[in-house]
């Protein structure tokens, strides 16, 4: 499976591994299909939502 990075958009991540969706939803990122999900990186989205990107990446990598 392809490597997921914090520089990928949420849309790219979901196309790479749809199983990441529940982790993002649990983290409060409920707009997985909105335009922002296609244009901002996971790191940018984490910043907007007040999340630590390293904690979020650890959860994603644990899949």
PDB file of N, CA, C, O and CB in Angstrom:
ATOM      1  N   UNK A   1       0.851  -1.184   0.000  1.00  0.00           N
ATOM      2  CA  UNK A   1       0.000   0.000   0.000  1.00  0.00           C
ATOM      3  C   UNK A   1       0.895   1.245   0.000  1.00  0.00           C
ATOM      4  O   UNK A   1       1.977   1.242   0.587  1.00  0.00           O
ATOM      5  CB  UNK A   1      -0.967  -0.001   1.235  1.00  0.00           C
ATOM      6  N   UNK A   2       0.442   2.278  -0.648  1.00  0.00           N
ATOM      7  CA  UNK A   2       1.202   3.523  -0.763  1.00  0.00           C
ATOM      8  C   UNK A   2       1.351   4.193   0.605  1.00  0.00           C
ATOM      9  O   UNK A   2       0.491   4.062   1.476  1.00  0.00           O
ATOM     10  CB  UNK A   2       0.516   4.483  -1.757  1.00  0.00           C
ATOM     11  N   UNK A   3       2.432   4.894   0.764  1.00  0.00           N
ATOM     12  CA  UNK A   3       2.721   5.630   1.990  1.00  0.00           C
ATOM     13  C   UNK A   3       1.832   6.862   2.087  1.00  0.00           C
ATOM     14  O   UNK A   3       1.670   7.596   1.112  1.00  0.00           O
ATOM     15  CB  UNK A   3       4.204   6.032   2.046  1.00  0.00           C
ATOM     16  N   UNK A   4       1.265   7.085   3.251  1.00  0.00           N
ATOM     17  CA  UNK A   4       0.464   8.279   3.502  1.00  0.00           C
ATOM     18  C   UNK A   4       1.353   9.290   4.214  1.00  0.00           C
ATOM     19  O   UNK A   4       2.046   8.958   5.175  1.00  0.00           O
ATOM     20  CB  UNK A   4      -0.818   7.949   4.349  1.00  0.00           C
ATOM     21  N   UNK A   5       1.323  10.531   3.727  1.00  0.00           N
ATOM     22  CA  UNK A   5       2.128  11.584   4.335  1.00  0.00           C
ATOM     23  C   UNK A   5       1.245  12.748   4.754  1.00  0.00           C
ATOM     24  O   UNK A   5       0.109  12.881   4.297  1.00  0.00           O
ATOM     25  CB  UNK A   5       3.218  12.062   3.365  1.00  0.00           C
ATOM     26  N   UNK A   6       1.776  13.581   5.622  1.00  0.00           N
ATOM     27  CA  UNK A   6       1.021  14.743   6.097  1.00  0.00           C
ATOM     28  C   UNK A   6       0.870  15.809   5.023  1.00  0.00           C
ATOM     29  O   UNK A   6       0.075  16.735   5.179  1.00  0.00           O
ATOM     30  CB  UNK A   6       1.696  15.342   7.314  1.00  0.00           C
ATOM     31  N   UNK A   7       1.627  15.688   3.929  1.00  0.00           N
ATOM     32  CA  UNK A   7       1.537  16.646   2.829  1.00  0.00           C
ATOM     33  C   UNK A   7       0.451  16.285   1.822  1.00  0.00           C
ATOM     34  O   UNK A   7       0.133  17.085   0.942  1.00  0.00           O
ATOM     35  CB  UNK A   7       2.866  16.741   2.124  1.00  0.00           C
ATOM     36  N   UNK A   8      -0.118  15.092   1.943  1.00  0.00           N
ATOM     37  CA  UNK A   8      -1.191  14.664   1.035  1.00  0.00           C
ATOM     38  C   UNK A   8      -2.503  15.346   1.418  1.00  0.00           C
ATOM     39  O   UNK A   8      -2.724  15.670   2.585  1.00  0.00           O
ATOM     40  CB  UNK A   8      -1.358  13.117   1.066  1.00  0.00           C
ATOM     41  N   UNK A   9      -3.367  15.561   0.432  1.00  0.00           N
ATOM     42  CA  UNK A   9      -4.700  16.078   0.746  1.00  0.00           C
ATOM     43  C   UNK A   9      -5.526  14.946   1.349  1.00  0.00           C
ATOM     44  O   UNK A   9      -5.199  13.770   1.188  1.00  0.00           O
ATOM     45  CB  UNK A   9      -5.400  16.665  -0.531  1.00  0.00           C
ATOM     46  N   UNK A  10      -6.582  15.308   2.034  1.00  0.00           N
ATOM     47  CA  UNK A  10      -7.464  14.295   2.612  1.00  0.00           C
ATOM     48  C   UNK A  10      -8.055  13.434   1.503  1.00  0.00           C
ATOM     49  O   UNK A  10      -8.201  12.222   1.660  1.00  0.00           O
ATOM     50  CB  UNK A  10      -8.590  14.954   3.446  1.00  0.00           C
ATOM     51  N   UNK A  11      -8.391  14.065   0.387  1.00  0.00           N
ATOM     52  CA  UNK A  11      -8.911  13.305  -0.754  1.00  0.00           C
ATOM     53  C   UNK A  11      -7.922  12.268  -1.247  1.00  0.00           C
ATOM     54  O   UNK A  11      -8.300  11.129  -1.520  1.00  0.00           O
ATOM     55  CB  UNK A  11      -9.269  14.242  -1.888  1.00  0.00           C
ATOM     56  N   UNK A  12      -6.653  12.651  -1.363  1.00  0.00           N
ATOM     57  CA  UNK A  12      -5.608  11.706  -1.798  1.00  0.00           C
ATOM     58  C   UNK A  12      -5.468  10.563  -0.797  1.00  0.00           C
ATOM     59  O   UNK A  12      -5.325   9.402  -1.179  1.00  0.00           O
ATOM     60  CB  UNK A  12      -4.250  12.433  -1.967  1.00  0.00           C
ATOM     61  N   UNK A  13      -5.510  10.905   0.480  1.00  0.00           N
ATOM     62  CA  UNK A  13      -5.375   9.889   1.522  1.00  0.00           C
ATOM     63  C   UNK A  13      -6.517   8.892   1.436  1.00  0.00           C
ATOM     64  O   UNK A  13      -6.295   7.684   1.523  1.00  0.00           O
ATOM     65  CB  UNK A  13      -5.336  10.537   2.916  1.00  0.00           C
ATOM     66  N   UNK A  14      -7.733   9.384   1.265  1.00  0.00           N
ATOM     67  CA  UNK A  14      -8.893   8.484   1.205  1.00  0.00           C
ATOM     68  C   UNK A  14      -8.868   7.617  -0.051  1.00  0.00           C
ATOM     69  O   UNK A  14      -9.334   6.478  -0.029  1.00  0.00           O
ATOM     70  CB  UNK A  14     -10.193   9.292   1.251  1.00  0.00           C
ATOM     71  N   UNK A  15      -8.329   8.148  -1.139  1.00  0.00           N
ATOM     72  CA  UNK A  15      -8.195   7.322  -2.343  1.00  0.00           C
ATOM     73  C   UNK A  15      -7.101   6.264  -2.154  1.00  0.00           C
ATOM     74  O   UNK A  15      -7.188   5.163  -2.698  1.00  0.00           O
ATOM     75  CB  UNK A  15      -7.877   8.208  -3.572  1.00  0.00           C
ATOM     76  N   UNK A  16      -6.084   6.611  -1.385  1.00  0.00           N
ATOM     77  CA  UNK A  16      -4.993   5.677  -1.123  1.00  0.00           C
ATOM     78  C   UNK A  16      -5.431   4.585  -0.156  1.00  0.00           C
ATOM     79  O   UNK A  16      -5.142   3.406  -0.362  1.00  0.00           O
ATOM     80  CB  UNK A  16      -3.776   6.419  -0.564  1.00  0.00           C
ATOM     81  N   UNK A  17      -6.137   4.991   0.909  1.00  0.00           N
ATOM     82  CA  UNK A  17      -6.592   4.031   1.917  1.00  0.00           C
ATOM     83  C   UNK A  17      -7.894   4.521   2.545  1.00  0.00           C
ATOM     84  O   UNK A  17      -7.866   5.331   3.472  1.00  0.00           O
ATOM     85  CB  UNK A  17      -5.509   3.819   3.008  1.00  0.00           C
ATOM     86  N   UNK A  18      -9.029   4.039   2.053  1.00  0.00           N
ATOM     87  CA  UNK A  18     -10.324   4.471   2.596  1.00  0.00           C
ATOM     88  C   UNK A  18     -10.508   4.145   4.078  1.00  0.00           C
ATOM     89  O   UNK A  18     -11.369   4.727   4.737  1.00  0.00           O
ATOM     90  CB  UNK A  18     -11.435   3.832   1.811  1.00  0.00           C
ATOM     91  N   UNK A  19      -9.707   3.220   4.604  1.00  0.00           N
ATOM     92  CA  UNK A  19      -9.825   2.851   6.014  1.00  0.00           C
ATOM     93  C   UNK A  19      -9.372   3.960   6.959  1.00  0.00           C
ATOM     94  O   UNK A  19      -9.554   3.852   8.171  1.00  0.00           O
ATOM     95  CB  UNK A  19      -9.021   1.605   6.283  1.00  0.00           C
ATOM     96  N   UNK A  20      -8.792   5.014   6.422  1.00  0.00           N
ATOM     97  CA  UNK A  20      -8.374   6.156   7.239  1.00  0.00           C
ATOM     98  C   UNK A  20      -9.580   7.019   7.629  1.00  0.00           C
ATOM     99  O   UNK A  20      -9.510   7.770   8.601  1.00  0.00           O
ATOM    100  CB  UNK A  20      -7.333   7.006   6.480  1.00  0.00           C
ATOM    101  N   UNK A  21     -10.668   6.918   6.888  1.00  0.00           N
ATOM    102  CA  UNK A  21     -11.852   7.755   7.135  1.00  0.00           C
ATOM    103  C   UNK A  21     -12.327   7.727   8.587  1.00  0.00           C
ATOM    104  O   UNK A  21     -12.560   8.794   9.156  1.00  0.00           O
ATOM    105  CB  UNK A  21     -12.980   7.311   6.239  1.00  0.00           C
ATOM    106  N   UNK A  22     -12.481   6.554   9.217  1.00  0.00           N
ATOM    107  CA  UNK A  22     -12.948   6.568  10.615  1.00  0.00           C
ATOM    108  C   UNK A  22     -12.000   7.302  11.563  1.00  0.00           C
ATOM    109  O   UNK A  22     -12.449   7.925  12.526  1.00  0.00           O
ATOM    110  CB  UNK A  22     -13.134   5.148  11.103  1.00  0.00           C
ATOM    111  N   UNK A  23     -10.706   7.235  11.300  1.00  0.00           N
ATOM    112  CA  UNK A  23      -9.741   7.944  12.146  1.00  0.00           C
ATOM    113  C   UNK A  23      -9.941   9.448  12.008  1.00  0.00           C
ATOM    114  O   UNK A  23      -9.933  10.176  13.001  1.00  0.00           O
ATOM    115  CB  UNK A  23      -8.286   7.556  11.772  1.00  0.00           C
ATOM    116  N   UNK A  24     -10.121   9.911  10.773  1.00  0.00           N
ATOM    117  CA  UNK A  24     -10.333  11.335  10.545  1.00  0.00           C
ATOM    118  C   UNK A  24     -11.660  11.792  11.150  1.00  0.00           C
ATOM    119  O   UNK A  24     -11.735  12.866  11.748  1.00  0.00           O
ATOM    120  CB  UNK A  24     -10.298  11.645   9.043  1.00  0.00           C
ATOM    121  N   UNK A  25     -12.692  10.989  10.997  1.00  0.00           N
ATOM    122  CA  UNK A  25     -14.003  11.334  11.565  1.00  0.00           C
ATOM    123  C   UNK A  25     -13.910  11.418  13.087  1.00  0.00           C
ATOM    124  O   UNK A  25     -14.438  12.349  13.695  1.00  0.00           O
ATOM    125  CB  UNK A  25     -15.077  10.291  11.148  1.00  0.00           C
ATOM    126  N   UNK A  26     -13.242  10.450  13.697  1.00  0.00           N
ATOM    127  CA  UNK A  26     -13.086  10.431  15.151  1.00  0.00           C
ATOM    128  C   UNK A  26     -12.302  11.654  15.638  1.00  0.00           C
ATOM    129  O   UNK A  26     -12.525  12.151  16.742  1.00  0.00           O
ATOM    130  CB  UNK A  26     -12.381   9.138  15.594  1.00  0.00           C
ATOM    131  N   UNK A  27     -11.384  12.125  14.798  1.00  0.00           N
ATOM    132  CA  UNK A  27     -10.575  13.290  15.144  1.00  0.00           C
ATOM    133  C   UNK A  27     -11.335  14.601  14.963  1.00  0.00           C
ATOM    134  O   UNK A  27     -10.832  15.660  15.338  1.00  0.00           O
ATOM    135  CB  UNK A  27      -9.318  13.311  14.306  1.00  0.00           C
ATOM    136  N   UNK A  28     -12.542  14.546  14.390  1.00  0.00           N
ATOM    137  CA  UNK A  28     -13.343  15.743  14.218  1.00  0.00           C
ATOM    138  C   UNK A  28     -13.347  16.305  12.811  1.00  0.00           C
ATOM    139  O   UNK A  28     -13.917  17.368  12.565  1.00  0.00           O
ATOM    140  CB  UNK A  28     -12.870  16.777  15.141  1.00  0.00           C
ATOM    141  N   UNK A  29     -12.714  15.596  11.882  1.00  0.00           N
ATOM    142  CA  UNK A  29     -12.702  16.035  10.482  1.00  0.00           C
ATOM    143  C   UNK A  29     -13.883  15.383   9.767  1.00  0.00           C
ATOM    144  O   UNK A  29     -13.734  14.356   9.105  1.00  0.00           O
ATOM    145  CB  UNK A  29     -11.343  15.670   9.776  1.00  0.00           C
ATOM    146  N   UNK A  30     -15.054  15.995   9.912  1.00  0.00           N
ATOM    147  CA  UNK A  30     -16.278  15.388   9.388  1.00  0.00           C
ATOM    148  C   UNK A  30     -16.565  15.732   7.935  1.00  0.00           C
ATOM    149  O   UNK A  30     -17.458  15.137   7.332  1.00  0.00           O
ATOM    150  CB  UNK A  30     -17.436  15.804  10.223  1.00  0.00           C
ATOM    151  N   UNK A  31     -15.847  16.658   7.371  1.00  0.00           N
ATOM    152  CA  UNK A  31     -16.118  17.102   6.011  1.00  0.00           C
ATOM    153  C   UNK A  31     -15.148  16.443   5.025  1.00  0.00           C
ATOM    154  O   UNK A  31     -14.412  17.129   4.315  1.00  0.00           O
ATOM    155  CB  UNK A  31     -16.019  18.633   5.918  1.00  0.00           C
ATOM    156  N   UNK A  32     -15.156  15.126   4.988  1.00  0.00           N
ATOM    157  CA  UNK A  32     -14.201  14.393   4.162  1.00  0.00           C
ATOM    158  C   UNK A  32     -14.426  14.597   2.674  1.00  0.00           C
ATOM    159  O   UNK A  32     -13.492  14.448   1.886  1.00  0.00           O
ATOM    160  CB  UNK A  32     -14.272  12.930   4.480  1.00  0.00           C
ATOM    161  N   UNK A  33     -15.638  14.932   2.277  1.00  0.00           N
ATOM    162  CA  UNK A  33     -15.936  15.103   0.866  1.00  0.00           C
ATOM    163  C   UNK A  33     -16.047  16.555   0.418  1.00  0.00           C
ATOM    164  O   UNK A  33     -16.333  16.824  -0.749  1.00  0.00           O
ATOM    165  CB  UNK A  33     -17.195  14.402   0.548  1.00  0.00           C
ATOM    166  N   UNK A  34     -15.823  17.493   1.336  1.00  0.00           N
ATOM    167  CA  UNK A  34     -15.984  18.901   0.976  1.00  0.00           C
ATOM    168  C   UNK A  34     -14.791  19.401   0.160  1.00  0.00           C
ATOM    169  O   UNK A  34     -13.752  18.741   0.118  1.00  0.00           O
ATOM    170  CB  UNK A  34     -16.156  19.759   2.239  1.00  0.00           C
ATOM    171  N   UNK A  35     -14.929  20.543  -0.480  1.00  0.00           N
ATOM    172  CA  UNK A  35     -13.829  21.074  -1.307  1.00  0.00           C
ATOM    173  C   UNK A  35     -12.509  21.239  -0.554  1.00  0.00           C
ATOM    174  O   UNK A  35     -11.441  21.055  -1.136  1.00  0.00           O
ATOM    175  CB  UNK A  35     -14.231  22.406  -1.882  1.00  0.00           C
ATOM    176  N   UNK A  36     -12.571  21.579   0.715  1.00  0.00           N
ATOM    177  CA  UNK A  36     -11.332  21.724   1.488  1.00  0.00           C
ATOM    178  C   UNK A  36     -10.555  20.416   1.555  1.00  0.00           C
ATOM    179  O   UNK A  36      -9.324  20.423   1.561  1.00  0.00           O
ATOM    180  CB  UNK A  36     -11.642  22.212   2.902  1.00  0.00           C
ATOM    181  N   UNK A  37     -11.265  19.301   1.604  1.00  0.00           N
ATOM    182  CA  UNK A  37     -10.610  17.995   1.675  1.00  0.00           C
ATOM    183  C   UNK A  37      -9.825  17.701   0.407  1.00  0.00           C
ATOM    184  O   UNK A  37      -8.903  16.886   0.420  1.00  0.00           O
ATOM    185  CB  UNK A  37     -11.640  16.895   1.917  1.00  0.00           C
ATOM    186  N   UNK A  38     -10.180  18.353  -0.675  1.00  0.00           N
ATOM    187  CA  UNK A  38      -9.480  18.140  -1.939  1.00  0.00           C
ATOM    188  C   UNK A  38      -8.337  19.132  -2.142  1.00  0.00           C
ATOM    189  O   UNK A  38      -7.483  18.930  -3.006  1.00  0.00           O
ATOM    190  CB  UNK A  38     -10.457  18.241  -3.095  1.00  0.00           C
ATOM    191  N   UNK A  39      -8.318  20.203  -1.350  1.00  0.00           N
ATOM    192  CA  UNK A  39      -7.354  21.252  -1.608  1.00  0.00           C
ATOM    193  C   UNK A  39      -6.335  21.512  -0.514  1.00  0.00           C
ATOM    194  O   UNK A  39      -5.293  22.114  -0.774  1.00  0.00           O
ATOM    195  CB  UNK A  39      -8.066  22.476  -1.870  1.00  0.00           C
ATOM    196  N   UNK A  40      -6.619  21.066   0.722  1.00  0.00           N
ATOM    197  CA  UNK A  40      -5.651  21.329   1.781  1.00  0.00           C
ATOM    198  C   UNK A  40      -5.004  20.036   2.242  1.00  0.00           C
ATOM    199  O   UNK A  40      -5.610  18.965   2.191  1.00  0.00           O
ATOM    200  CB  UNK A  40      -6.319  22.039   2.962  1.00  0.00           C
ATOM    201  N   UNK A  41      -3.768  20.155   2.692  1.00  0.00           N
ATOM    202  CA  UNK A  41      -3.040  18.973   3.144  1.00  0.00           C
ATOM    203  C   UNK A  41      -3.580  18.520   4.500  1.00  0.00           C
ATOM    204  O   UNK A  41      -4.275  19.263   5.192  1.00  0.00           O
ATOM    205  CB  UNK A  41      -1.520  19.263   3.232  1.00  0.00           C
ATOM    206  N   UNK A  42      -3.244  17.299   4.854  1.00  0.00           N
ATOM    207  CA  UNK A  42      -3.642  16.777   6.161  1.00  0.00           C
ATOM    208  C   UNK A  42      -3.047  17.645   7.267  1.00  0.00           C
ATOM    209  O   UNK A  42      -3.696  17.896   8.282  1.00  0.00           O
ATOM    210  CB  UNK A  42      -3.192  15.302   6.326  1.00  0.00           C
ATOM    211  N   UNK A  43      -1.826  18.095   7.071  1.00  0.00           N
ATOM    212  CA  UNK A  43      -1.186  18.949   8.070  1.00  0.00           C
ATOM    213  C   UNK A  43      -1.945  20.267   8.228  1.00  0.00           C
ATOM    214  O   UNK A  43      -2.144  20.740   9.347  1.00  0.00           O
ATOM    215  CB  UNK A  43       0.278  19.222   7.683  1.00  0.00           C
ATOM    216  N   UNK A  44      -2.370  20.861   7.107  1.00  0.00           N
ATOM    217  CA  UNK A  44      -3.148  22.102   7.169  1.00  0.00           C
ATOM    218  C   UNK A  44      -4.493  21.866   7.851  1.00  0.00           C
ATOM    219  O   UNK A  44      -4.934  22.684   8.659  1.00  0.00           O
ATOM    220  CB  UNK A  44      -3.364  22.673   5.755  1.00  0.00           C
ATOM    221  N   UNK A  45      -5.140  20.758   7.531  1.00  0.00           N
ATOM    222  CA  UNK A  45      -6.435  20.441   8.145  1.00  0.00           C
ATOM    223  C   UNK A  45      -6.275  20.229   9.646  1.00  0.00           C
ATOM    224  O   UNK A  45      -7.109  20.676  10.433  1.00  0.00           O
ATOM    225  CB  UNK A  45      -7.056  19.185   7.493  1.00  0.00           C
ATOM    226  N   UNK A  46      -5.212  19.553  10.040  1.00  0.00           N
ATOM    227  CA  UNK A  46      -4.965  19.334  11.472  1.00  0.00           C
ATOM    228  C   UNK A  46      -4.783  20.664  12.189  1.00  0.00           C
ATOM    229  O   UNK A  46      -5.296  20.856  13.291  1.00  0.00           O
ATOM    230  CB  UNK A  46      -3.723  18.441  11.684  1.00  0.00           C
ATOM    231  N   UNK A  47      -4.052  21.581  11.564  1.00  0.00           N
ATOM    232  CA  UNK A  47      -3.821  22.894  12.159  1.00  0.00           C
ATOM    233  C   UNK A  47      -5.145  23.640  12.331  1.00  0.00           C
ATOM    234  O   UNK A  47      -5.396  24.235  13.379  1.00  0.00           O
ATOM    235  CB  UNK A  47      -2.846  23.720  11.290  1.00  0.00           C
ATOM    236  N   UNK A  48      -5.988  23.606  11.299  1.00  0.00           N
ATOM    237  CA  UNK A  48      -7.288  24.288  11.355  1.00  0.00           C
ATOM    238  C   UNK A  48      -8.150  23.716  12.478  1.00  0.00           C
ATOM    239  O   UNK A  48      -8.888  24.450  13.136  1.00  0.00           O
ATOM    240  CB  UNK A  48      -8.026  24.163  10.004  1.00  0.00           C
ATOM    241  N   UNK A  49      -8.053  22.401  12.695  1.00  0.00           N
ATOM    242  CA  UNK A  49      -8.869  21.727  13.703  1.00  0.00           C
ATOM    243  C   UNK A  49      -8.194  21.677  15.074  1.00  0.00           C
ATOM    244  O   UNK A  49      -8.736  21.091  16.011  1.00  0.00           O
ATOM    245  CB  UNK A  49      -9.188  20.323  13.246  1.00  0.00           C
ATOM    246  N   UNK A  50      -7.010  22.292  15.195  1.00  0.00           N
ATOM    247  CA  UNK A  50      -6.320  22.342  16.482  1.00  0.00           C
ATOM    248  C   UNK A  50      -5.765  21.007  16.935  1.00  0.00           C
ATOM    249  O   UNK A  50      -5.703  20.728  18.132  1.00  0.00           O
ATOM    250  CB  UNK A  50      -7.242  22.858  17.523  1.00  0.00           C
ATOM    251  N   UNK A  51      -5.359  20.173  15.973  1.00  0.00           N
ATOM    252  CA  UNK A  51      -4.832  18.843  16.288  1.00  0.00           C
ATOM    253  C   UNK A  51      -3.327  18.801  16.116  1.00  0.00           C
ATOM    254  O   UNK A  51      -2.751  19.568  15.346  1.00  0.00           O
ATOM    255  CB  UNK A  51      -5.487  17.782  15.408  1.00  0.00           C
ATOM    256  N   UNK A  52      -2.706  17.897  16.842  1.00  0.00           N
ATOM    257  CA  UNK A  52      -1.278  17.647  16.676  1.00  0.00           C
ATOM    258  C   UNK A  52      -1.108  16.685  15.505  1.00  0.00           C
ATOM    259  O   UNK A  52      -1.589  15.554  15.561  1.00  0.00           O
ATOM    260  CB  UNK A  52      -0.635  17.066  17.990  1.00  0.00           C
ATOM    261  N   UNK A  53      -0.430  17.123  14.444  1.00  0.00           N
ATOM    262  CA  UNK A  53      -0.280  16.308  13.246  1.00  0.00           C
ATOM    263  C   UNK A  53       0.477  15.021  13.540  1.00  0.00           C
ATOM    264  O   UNK A  53       0.197  13.991  12.925  1.00  0.00           O
ATOM    265  CB  UNK A  53       0.433  17.095  12.159  1.00  0.00           C
ATOM    266  N   UNK A  54       1.422  15.058  14.459  1.00  0.00           N
ATOM    267  CA  UNK A  54       2.193  13.851  14.761  1.00  0.00           C
ATOM    268  C   UNK A  54       1.331  12.787  15.439  1.00  0.00           C
ATOM    269  O   UNK A  54       1.489  11.597  15.168  1.00  0.00           O
ATOM    270  CB  UNK A  54       3.387  14.197  15.649  1.00  0.00           C
ATOM    271  N   UNK A  55       0.423  13.209  16.319  1.00  0.00           N
ATOM    272  CA  UNK A  55      -0.507  12.264  16.949  1.00  0.00           C
ATOM    273  C   UNK A  55      -1.429  11.656  15.906  1.00  0.00           C
ATOM    274  O   UNK A  55      -1.679  10.451  15.912  1.00  0.00           O
ATOM    275  CB  UNK A  55      -1.334  12.961  18.048  1.00  0.00           C
ATOM    276  N   UNK A  56      -1.936  12.501  15.006  1.00  0.00           N
ATOM    277  CA  UNK A  56      -2.830  12.024  13.964  1.00  0.00           C
ATOM    278  C   UNK A  56      -2.119  11.058  13.022  1.00  0.00           C
ATOM    279  O   UNK A  56      -2.684  10.030  12.648  1.00  0.00           O
ATOM    280  CB  UNK A  56      -3.398  13.199  13.180  1.00  0.00           C
ATOM    281  N   UNK A  57      -0.898  11.376  12.639  1.00  0.00           N
ATOM    282  CA  UNK A  57      -0.125  10.490  11.768  1.00  0.00           C
ATOM    283  C   UNK A  57       0.162   9.163  12.449  1.00  0.00           C
ATOM    284  O   UNK A  57       0.156   8.124  11.790  1.00  0.00           O
ATOM    285  CB  UNK A  57       1.185  11.158  11.354  1.00  0.00           C
ATOM    286  N   UNK A  58       0.413   9.174  13.749  1.00  0.00           N
ATOM    287  CA  UNK A  58       0.667   7.926  14.476  1.00  0.00           C
ATOM    288  C   UNK A  58      -0.556   7.021  14.420  1.00  0.00           C
ATOM    289  O   UNK A  58      -0.423   5.807  14.268  1.00  0.00           O
ATOM    290  CB  UNK A  58       1.048   8.217  15.942  1.00  0.00           C
ATOM    291  N   UNK A  59      -1.746   7.602  14.541  1.00  0.00           N
ATOM    292  CA  UNK A  59      -2.973   6.795  14.456  1.00  0.00           C
ATOM    293  C   UNK A  59      -3.157   6.221  13.054  1.00  0.00           C
ATOM    294  O   UNK A  59      -3.553   5.066  12.896  1.00  0.00           O
ATOM    295  CB  UNK A  59      -4.201   7.640  14.842  1.00  0.00           C
ATOM    296  N   UNK A  60      -2.871   7.028  12.047  1.00  0.00           N
ATOM    297  CA  UNK A  60      -3.007   6.565  10.665  1.00  0.00           C
ATOM    298  C   UNK A  60      -1.991   5.456  10.368  1.00  0.00           C
ATOM    299  O   UNK A  60      -2.325   4.450   9.743  1.00  0.00           O
ATOM    300  CB  UNK A  60      -2.819   7.743   9.679  1.00  0.00           C
ATOM    301  N   UNK A  61      -0.772   5.649  10.816  1.00  0.00           N
ATOM    302  CA  UNK A  61       0.277   4.656  10.566  1.00  0.00           C
ATOM    303  C   UNK A  61       0.032   3.352  11.301  1.00  0.00           C
ATOM    304  O   UNK A  61       0.558   2.312  10.906  1.00  0.00           O
ATOM    305  CB  UNK A  61       1.621   5.211  10.966  1.00  0.00           C
ATOM    306  N   UNK A  62      -0.767   3.393  12.375  1.00  0.00           N
ATOM    307  CA  UNK A  62      -1.060   2.184  13.139  1.00  0.00           C
ATOM    308  C   UNK A  62      -2.090   1.277  12.452  1.00  0.00           C
ATOM    309  O   UNK A  62      -2.337   0.161  12.910  1.00  0.00           O
ATOM    310  CB  UNK A  62      -1.558   2.565  14.515  1.00  0.00           C
ATOM    311  N   UNK A  63      -2.685   1.750  11.365  1.00  0.00           N
ATOM    312  CA  UNK A  63      -3.671   0.930  10.632  1.00  0.00           C
ATOM    313  C   UNK A  63      -3.057  -0.339  10.119  1.00  0.00           C
ATOM    314  O   UNK A  63      -3.739  -1.142   9.483  1.00  0.00           O
ATOM    315  CB  UNK A  63      -4.266   1.707   9.471  1.00  0.00           C
TER     316      UNK A  63
END
